[in-house]
Amino acid sequence: MTHYDVAYVRSQFPALKRTIDGRPAAYLDGPGGTQTPRRVLDAVREYLADHNANLGGRFATSEETDATIAEAHSAGADLLGCEPAEVSFGANMTTLTYFLAEALGRRLKPGDEVVITALDHEANRSPWLRLAERGVVVREVPVDLATCTLDWTAFDTLVQPGHTKVVAVGYASNAVGTVNDVARAAALARAAGAWSVVDAVHYALHGPIDVRALGCDFLLCSAYKFFGPHVGLMYARREATAQVEPLRLATQTAEPPYIWETGTLNFEGMAGTTAAIDFIADLGDRNVALVEDRLPAGLKGRRRAVVAGMLAGEVYEQPLATWLREQLAGIPGVKIYGPPEGSPRTSTVSFTLEGFLAGEAARALGDRGLFVWDGDFYAASLVRLLGLAERGGLIRVGLAPYTTQGELERLVTAVGDLSRSAR
Ligand SMILES: Cc1ncc(COP(=O)(O)O)c(C=O)c1O
């Protein structure tokens, strides 16, 4: 296929049939959670209907559950570019990060340092800030507020060999879409002898992830941001896992990936996660001609298809996002936040509208079937530093592989109407 067939993509999502007062619902809330394709719904249903059991039993449904769980670890490995034993599942990214901070924190002593950033979602800040209770010093990389990008000069000086033990950084900002050079952050951490932890929750549907190329020790994401159910995934480099002792029951295996997986997991969610990754791979297979020139050499099977699927989404969404920013920028009273044009950014577009609190604008748009988010999206530190807390934060439009130009035209018209009504 030489063009991206958005009609096919949309046909896979039952939710997209919904209307609000006669208008089709436009799901522009992807950064808060994407919609779910039919094959994911089917996988969750089928697991619970036909295979539901606990692990390790000597009967059919338990053996099928063992296979389902093994397949979820393999699918996670194809998503992230690692071995199945390096992907663990948990409730969500936040819970996994607290768990990880506990495991790494046990290895730290008072005076050791952790570096976080002012750009990050609170889920990659609070768990590390809490280590201050143990005497750990938490240092924060500032943000250049004009461009919503990290201050790399400060980053370079804050990471210090002998002092820094953990560097926690986001792959992409869920508030304004900035994509960070996490390979550079991981290299800084490595040179200092520190562990690197990457929050890839927002990035995960906006580009392929290759943990080996990034050189990070840990990377976390959430399946509900890439068409899956509400479960979290964590890549833990095998050698990094060997250095720590995560909380675990005496009866629990110490082998990765299970060492990180406490209690009975969300098996139906894991079955759904495999289906979500297969769905992305299917998009890759259908659109390989569109992205052939960007596909790294040497990839095979589902991994190659997943990388192609992630690239295809971006090839489709980025021009739409550029168009949207241009249109919004022309509306009186609109101010767009994010990195300069041409800088790495996801297809998430955030703005304010003079005369409206962000929540008021989002309500008015929601009433027209345009589902956008408002507030700080838990990137509270950035929104506070931008001085937007009192204005209700930002209005956030998230593009997804099922978003259409027509939906964005409706949004631009609606924002234009709001702008006029305030003048
Ligand atoms: C960038 C980012 N990090 C972390 C999280 C938290 O993820 P979870 O809901 O899986 O805990 C989110 C959720 O919105 C996010 O966007």
PDBQT file of the ligand as one rigid body, heavy atoms in Angstrom, charges set to zero:
ROOT
HETATM    1  C1  LIG A 501       4.312  10.657  30.242  1.00  0.00    +0.000 C 
HETATM    2  C2  LIG A 501       3.522   9.837  31.218  1.00  0.00    +0.000 A 
HETATM    3  N1  LIG A 501       4.149   9.199  32.192  1.00  0.00    +0.000 NA
HETATM    4  C3  LIG A 501       3.517   8.447  33.083  1.00  0.00    +0.000 A 
HETATM    5  C4  LIG A 501       2.135   8.307  33.051  1.00  0.00    +0.000 A 
HETATM    6  C5  LIG A 501       1.474   7.436  34.058  1.00  0.00    +0.000 C 
HETATM    7  O1  LIG A 501       1.150   6.232  33.471  1.00  0.00    +0.000 OA
HETATM    8  P1  LIG A 501       0.205   5.183  34.194  1.00  0.00    +0.000 P 
HETATM    9  O2  LIG A 501      -1.195   5.700  34.057  1.00  0.00    +0.000 OA
HETATM   10  O3  LIG A 501       0.426   3.920  33.454  1.00  0.00    +0.000 OA
HETATM   11  O4  LIG A 501       0.634   5.085  35.611  1.00  0.00    +0.000 OA
HETATM   12  C6  LIG A 501       1.415   8.979  32.055  1.00  0.00    +0.000 A 
HETATM   13  C7  LIG A 501      -0.050   8.891  32.005  1.00  0.00    +0.000 C 
HETATM   14  O5  LIG A 501      -0.700   9.738  31.486  1.00  0.00    +0.000 OA
HETATM   15  C8  LIG A 501       2.129   9.752  31.109  1.00  0.00    +0.000 A 
HETATM   16  O6  LIG A 501       1.489  10.393  30.119  1.00  0.00    +0.000 OA
ENDROOT
TORSDOF 0
